[in-house]
Amino acid sequence: MDKRLSRQDPKALLSAPENTKQMQMQTKEEEKRWAEMEIPLSLAGALAKLTKDELSSIRSALDIRGVSTLTKQRLAEVLVDRIPESLSGMLDQMDEERYKVLKKIADGGGHGFVPLEPEQLDYFKGRGLLFTGMYRGKKTIAMPEEVVRAFELHDNGAYRKKIRANTEYIKLAHGLLYYYGLVGKEEFDQRIEELLGETSFLESMDKLFMFYESQWYYRQISCEDWGFSDSRIQDPIAIEKEQQFREQLSPVPVTKEQLLAAGEPGYVERNPYYRPFAEFLTEAGDLSREEAERIADECVLAFKNGTLPNDLVGKLQSRLKMREFEMISRCMDHLVPLYNHTGQWALKGYSPNALSAARRAPASSASAQGAEVIDMATRKKIGRNDPCPCGSGNKFKKCCGK
C-alpha cells in the first residue's frame, strides 16, 4: 500500500494559481537551464557559463579552501583540476539513486537524459558533475569529458558496496521520519544503531557527512541542533508539543522492512481507503489518474500533519468545483475513513483508529492519550463526553475512550 511520489510539490494542486511574476521567473530559469549546449562538453566550457557565485558554490560544496578571493577565471581553472580529483570522495558519500544517474550519463558517452527535479539538477551542477542544455533539439544532461574519465576510473565494486550501505542508511533515516515526524539526535542514533547492528551513527564523521550531503539532493529531512524532522511537517514546533503532551505514548512499532519502504523518496502510504478516494477524485474532478493520486497524496500528508477532514473538504470543493451537496457529502464519506486510518505525526505514527483500538486494550490504555477520532456519521471530532460511536449508549470516555 505504498507508492513513490514525484518530488514535485503536490501542494500546488490545491493551492491558488501562481501569480504572473512567479511564473515569469520560473520561465526564465527554465530557459537558462535548457539553453543550447555543445557535445562533447569540456569542464572548462561548462564552468565558463556559470556565474562567480555558482563557481563559489561548487568550491564550497567540495570544501576547496584558500581560493575564495580568486577571480572568476582563475577559480574556474582551479575547479577544472579539482572536480575530477574530488569525484572519488563524492562517490564515497552517494547512494544508489545518485550513482545510477551518473552511471547512465557516463555510459551514454557523457550525455543523455534522466527525469530529475530542478533541485536535483542543481545538486549535480553544484558539484560540477552534470550540466543541462538543449542538444539537437532535445533536453540533454551532459557530463564533462574529464568527469566521465574520472567516473570510469572509480566505477568499481568497492565503491558500489559503500554506495549500497549508504542507501540503507538514508532510507532508514527517511523512513523513521516519515513515521514519527521528528526524532531527537540521541534517539535517532539509537534507532539506526539498533536497526543496523552498528554503533554510533552520528559519531562517525564519514556517515554523518554522507547523511547531511544526501539532504541537499533529497531535501526530505530538516536538520536542527536538537535533531531531525520530515521536511513535509507544516509546523514542527506544534508537532513537538503534541508529542511531548503524549510523553507516555511509545512510538508506533515498525519493522526495518517498513522503514526501508517508507524511505523511498516522496513515499506516501496507501491504506485501504486511499484507492476508493482516488477513484472518487478521478470521477468528481474529471482528472487523470495521476492528478487524482497526487491530490490524494496531499490529503494524506495533510492528515499526517493533523488537518481535519472538515478543514480539507473546502479546498477540495474549490479545486474540483463541487457544487452539489451530494458530491460534497460523498467527498466527506471518503475523507473521514482515510483520516481515521492515517498515521499522524502528533500521535507518534499512530492513526486515530489505531489508538481507538488501543483504548480498548487494558494494557495499552495509557498510550491512547489525546487521540482525535472522527465519527463517520456526524463527521465531527468525538469529545470525551459524547456518545460512543460504537453504539453502546455510554459516553465515549466510559467506553472506547477509556
JOVEN-V463257 format. One line per field, one symbol per residue. psi: psi as a letter, one per 40 degrees, with the letter a starting at -180 (. if undefined). burial: + if it has 24 or more other C-alpha atoms within 12 Angstrom, else -. Layout:
psi: ???
burial: ???
This chain:
psi: fiihhhehhedddeiiiiiddddddddddddddfiiiihihiddddddeiiddddddddddefhieedeiiddddddddddddddeddddddeiadddddddddddeeeeiahhhiiddddddddeefdiiiahhfeihihihidddddddddegidddddddddddddddddddddddecihidddddddddddefiigdeehddddddddddddddfehhhiddaiiheehdgddddddddddfdehiihhiiddddddeeihehhihieedddddddddddefiiddddddddddddddddeehiddeddddddddefhdhdddddddddddddddeehhiddefeiiddddddddehdeeddeeheihhhhddefihhideihheeedeiideebee.
burial: -+--+-+--++-++------------------++--+++++++++++-++---++++++-++---------+--++-+++-++++++++++++++++++-++++++--++++++-+-+-+++++++++++++++----++++++++++++++-++---++-++++++++++++++++++++++++--++-++--+-----++----+-+++++++++++++++----+++++++-+--++-++--+--+-++-+-+-++++++++++++++-+++++++++--++-----++++++++++++++++++++-++-+++-++-------++++++++++++++++++++++++++++++++-----+-++++++++++--+-++---+-++------++-++++
